[in-house]
Amino acid sequence: MHGGVLHAFLVRPLPGGACDLTTPYGYGGPQGAGPGWREAFRAACADRRVVSEFVRFHPLRGNQANAGADVDLRHVQDTSTVDVRHDDDALLAQMAPAGRTAVRKALKAGVDPRPARDLGRFRDMYHETMRRVGAAESYLFPGVFFERLDEMGDGVLMLDAGCAAGLFLAGGGAMHYFLSASTDEGRALSATNAVLYAAMRHAREAEIETLHLGGGLADGDSLQRFKRSMGAGRTPFYVGTAVHDPAAYAELTAAAGGADDERFPAYRR
């Protein structure tokens, strides 16, 4: 923290005592807009032998505006949001026809998402879901991950419909759609749509204004289309990259087999 700016990141070791920085899982970036913070940060990075920095900025905060002139920004996609300060009919009305139809189908079938706290059950269902969709191993979070989530108390909401469940994070005036799991039955019943509709209502009751649904793994993919069917709002999501030590970056990249335009930093294949 410097000059009223808080910038959280993970420090990853590199050969020879160097390191690089990346945003923890989810959204982050500098919070606040104090003067001179970036210059002080660059100096600290030089002392710590930081080679590069990768930042995922927060769509709701728009903090890419305070990234610093040395950070290259890239617009990845627009994420979806819901203004939940409306009655149930208006919440349904703002959905795309496909989303609205899916919610009504699930509710008619008796899908009834309710608050729960069995994160062990959620973990098992989530792991099963990730394996079914062929997700990378990095998405199979260990048990301690869910134990730490449980310790967040009211900052975590679990909604369980039996055949589908969702985890939502609340804070800073918004609720965020974090993780989702479903069975084959849940998929057939469009149960996840009902879980999101229930989350809108819970957020409203908690006097939260915005439910942030997020985006897809890639712009225009099926996950993004699903979220857009449920939320009419759009917020831009940016990532930023900075090379703090160009010579070390070039050396590490050459040792890794050359540049890769699809990945930053290029030396982490």
N, C-alpha and C positions, 0 to 999 in steps of 0.2 A: 504494500500500500504506500502511495506517495501523493502528497498534495490533494488528498480527497479522492484519489482514484484507486480502486481495488481491481487487481488483474490476477485472476486465479489460473494456474496452469500446472501441467505435469512436467517434471524434469526427467528426461530419458537419457541415460548414459551413452556415450560414444567412446571409441577407442582413444587412448592417450589422455584421459581426463576431461575431454570435451563433453558436451551434451547438447540436446535440442529441446524445444518446448512445444507442447501441444495442448489444446483445450481438453479438459476432462470430458468424458462421455456426455453428450448433450450439447447445449448451447452455453456460451460464455462470453469471453472478451472483456475489455475494460469497463468497469462500472464507475460512473462519475466523469467529470470533465475538468479536473484541476489543471492549472497551468504548469507547463514544463515537465509533466510526468514522463513523456516519451523519451526526452533527452536523458533524464535520470535513469530510466529503464534501460536504454541502450548502453549507458555507461556500466550499469550493473551486469548486463549481459556480457560485455567485453571482459569484465573482471572474472566472471564465472566461466568464460570460454564457451559461450552459447554459439552454436553454428547457425541454427535456423529456428524459425518460429511459425507454427501453424495455428490459426485462430478460427473457431466457428462462432460467429457473432450471433447475438440474440435477436430473433425477428421482432419480438414485441418491443424491445428497448431501442432498436435501431442504433446500437452503439458502434456500428461500423463508421459512423460519422466522426468518432473520436479515436479512430484507429492509429493515426499518425501518418505523416507523409511518406515514411519509408515502407509502409505496408501496401502490397499490391492486393486490391480487392477484386473479388469475382462474385457476381450474382449467380447463385446456384439454381434457385427456383423460388417460387412464392409458396409460402405455407398457408394453411387454411385456419381460420378462426371463426368463432361463433360469439355474437353479442347475446348473452344469455338473459339480458334484462327485459324479457318479454314473457307473455303467458304461453301456455303449452301450444295453442293454435298457431301463434306467431313463430314459435320455435320450429314447428313442422313446416310452416309456410316458407321459411327461408331456405329449406333444403331443396336440392335438385329433385325432380320427380322420382328418380330411382332411389334416392335415399329415403324420401318420405314413404314411398311404397314399401320399402324394406322394413322400416320401423313399424308400420301398421301391420304388416305380415307377421312380424315377430310378436307383437303385442296380442294379436288375435290368436296366435298359437299358444299363448300363455307364458311367454318368456317374461320373467319378472326379476330384473337385476336389483339386488339389495346390497347395502353396505355389509362388508364382512372383514375379517382380520386374519384369516388363515393363509398367510403368505407362503407357508409350506405347500399347501394345496395349489396355490397359484403357480409356484415355482415348477411343480411337476407338470401341470397343464401347459405352462409356457414352454418348457423344454420339449415337450411332445409336439407342440405346435411348430417350434423352430426346426425340429428334425423333419417334420412333415413337409415343410416348405423348402427344405434344403439350405437353411441358413448357415453361415459360416460358424465355426466353433466359437469364435469370439463373442457370439450372441448367447451362448449357453452359460449365463452368469452363474457363479458358484453359490452354494447355500449361504455363505457369509454375506454376500451381496444383498440378499433378501432379508437377512437378519438386521443388517444396518438400515435398510429401508423401514423395517418395522419400528426401529428405534426413533424414527422421525415423528412418531405420534400422529397428530392431526394434519401434519404436512403431507401425509399419504392417504389416499382414499382408494379402497378396493371395492369394486362393484362386482358381484358374483351372481350370474344367472344360471349356474349349474352347468350348462353346456357351453358357456362362454364367460369370460371375466376380463376385467380391465383394471390397471393401476393408473392412478392420476396423482400428480404432484400439485400442491397448492402453495402459493406464496407470492408476494409482490403484487397482489391485486389480480392474479390470474390463476387459472387451473390449467395444467398441461396433461394431455394424453400421453402417457409414458410407455406402458407395455400392455400387450393384449394377448389373449390366449383363447382358443376355442376348440371344440371337438368337431367331428364330422357332422354330428347332429346340429350343433350350433351353427355351422356354416349353412346347412340346409334351411335352417329357420331364420337366417339373417339375425342371429342373436347379438352379434357385435354391434349392429346398428341400434338395437334396443339399449345396449350398455351405454353407448355414446349419448343417446337421448336422455337416459337416466342421469348421466354425468352433467348434462346441461341443466337439468332441474335441480340437482344437488348444488351445483355452483351458484345458481340463482338464489336458492334458499340460504346459502352461506354469504350472500351479498357480494359475491364475486361477479365482475362484469364480463370477463372474457374467458372462454374455453379455447385454448390453443390446441388444435388437432395435429399440427406439424405438417410435414410433407412426405414425399416418397423417397425411396432409395435413389431414384433418378427422376429428373424432370419428365413428367408425362407418363410415368409407369402406373401400374394398376393400383398400387397403394395410394399414390397421390390422387388418382381419379376417385377412389373410394372416399377419401377424406373431403375432397371437394364436393362430393354429393351430399355431405352432411353439414358443411359449413360454407357460407357465402362470402365471408371476409377473406381478404388476402393480405399477407405481410411478406416483404422481401427478405430472403435469407441469403446472407453473404458469408464467404470465407475470406480470410486474409493470409498472405504469406510474406515473410520477411527473411532475408539472408543476412545474418549478422557478421559472418566471417566468410567472405567469398572464396578465399584461397582454400580454407578447410573444406568448404562445401564442394568445390571442384575436385579436390583430392579424394574425398569420400565417394563422390559420384563416380569418378573414374574407377576407383577400386571396386565399386558395385557393378561395373559393366557399362557405364555410360548413362546419359540423361534419359529420363522417361517422362515425356510431356504429360502423361496421364496421372502422375503421382507427385506429391510434394511431402517431404523432401525426396528428391530423386534417388537418393542413396538408400532409402528404406523400401526395398522391393516387397 
